[in-house]
Amino acid sequence: MLSIDNELLEAVGAIAAAAPPTPPAVGDWRTRRATIDAVYGGLAAAVTPDNRVQVVDFTVPSADGHTLALRLYKPANPPHALVVYLHGGGFIAGSLDGYDHICRHYASEAGVAVVAVDYRLAPEAPFPAAVEDGVAAVRWAIEHAAERVPGARVAVMGDSAGGGLAAATALVCRDGEIGPLAAQILVYPMLDDRTAVADPAVEPFLGWSVADNITGWRAYLGARYGTDDVPASASVSRAESLHDLPATYLEVGQLDLFCAETVAYAERLMQHNVAVHLSVRPGAVHGFDQFAPESRVARGAMADRVAFLKNL
């Protein structure tokens, strides 16, 4: 029988207590945005920032004349890789500040430079705005890697919706011959817009529910949601070919709505001869590493990600 990790149970209970007493209706992205930003803002505020990295904010042009904000984290020693990071938030929420401590950690512990992307959120900016911003960040990283980070390789990384956007960015870069990318690191990624039913055994543990998922995808895809007119650059699980994608790190909790789609994507990548590292964390829920960063499962997950980044 499935059960939540004991160390995660208390933290998840505290997060649940901070949520609205009645779950918001499907489509209510405003309430979800406010809740996500409040929760992740509180989690970030509780962490002492790692000041061993240099942080620089700047902007670059993206599609349609949009000015895209980026935040560069450079470790004390010369980095060997530059990682473009896309934050989570279901396409509808999230911010650079909410992920500042996480990007600092990866830069400091893995010795990589991190470029955090303040991509445009849905529904105000639906697809393809966010993935266009991801591609713009990769273009900048590739063009300036030699200048800012001599000899560095470029990878994409993200969690939740940011993991889905990182995967979509890698796909667009492959098809547009932008690169090469060293790797894609996808942490409990949001990969498939067709996920609209939960496994009954997992449903009681979901931190990101079916209703949340429908809301996020509907906001991002607009009128395309629920149709066959959804391109792979929006929902990578729809891609016909995954050949020539970079080496891929995939990680998901077994009690996560995204578990099945993550495992399925890993299997398809391997069928297309892509090198894959897949970790399924027993007893882990969506966002487990943020809710309980000192738990054994979170510390193990972070150590694995850092090890992968060190080996880019």
Order of alpha helices (4+ residues) and beta strands (2+ residues): alpha-alpha-beta-beta-beta-alpha-beta-alpha-beta-alpha-beta-alpha-beta-alpha-beta-alpha-alpha
